[in-house]
Amino acid sequence: MKFIKRKPSHFTEVSLNDKKNINSNFKKFLDQKVIQFNNSSFIKDDPVCIPHLFSKKQDIEIAGFFAAIFAWGVRKTIINKCWLLLQLMDNAPYDFCLHHSDEDLKRVEKFCHRTFNDTDLLYFISFFKFHYSKHKSLETAFFNNQAIQQSNNVIEASLNSFYQYFFSLDDVPERTKKHIASPQKNSTCKRLNMYLRWMVRNDNAGVDFGIWKKISPAQLICPVDVHVARVARHFNLLKRKQVDWIAAIELTEALKKFDKKDPVKYDFALFGLGVLEKF
């Protein structure tokens, strides 16, 4: 008969305690990184500085939306392109979108940022005019449906619904559809999730605005790009190889173990480690 040598039971207890200590220490590490990056000094070099130029809610929403949609590539270039667009809009994006003339629209012709061009911009402006002529806030474009707010995954339902609503106008340019992501296309929706973080989170740190109240920070999904995914995999927060919507859900669920009421605050830590500290 072959005997199996078993470890004393206290080894199991030590292993469990060690695991708890590791998790506790890692949470402290992440929390420290959140504090390091989630403060006013972060704003000036990040696209979030664009909506911070304004105090009117609608200006914050529109400027923030453009800043988020433009947020791929070098951050300095993103910010400069946003500044250029705002200048073309007389630094009053809400008033421009709602009350522009044909002559005003001619000023934004030839605007582009990477693959986003004036055709896309004119449609975005048309959408904002359409929406704000009926609603006081862009929040209702995402969370106006009660069924969405009662969904098992509020953000997934709202982003899919927003995509349909955004492109509900007549004569939608086919090329413009690539600029708005949706979970149903299995995108991470990184830029829209970042935008929702800006609008929903409010921790008095000065970065996020917290001007939308229809959902709570606990319902947000973490913005995921290749940099965040790389850091998350290193720390075993993410196992999925593809950078897609399922990965965004998986990472968010992992982060909820550290703070179920505000898991997306750790976006600051993962982004800071991956992009700013080149972890």
Summary of the structure (lengths in Angstrom):
residues: 279
radius of gyration: 21.4
end to end distance: 52.0
largest distance: 92.5
contacts: 821
relative contact order: 0.11
helix: 63%
strand: 1%
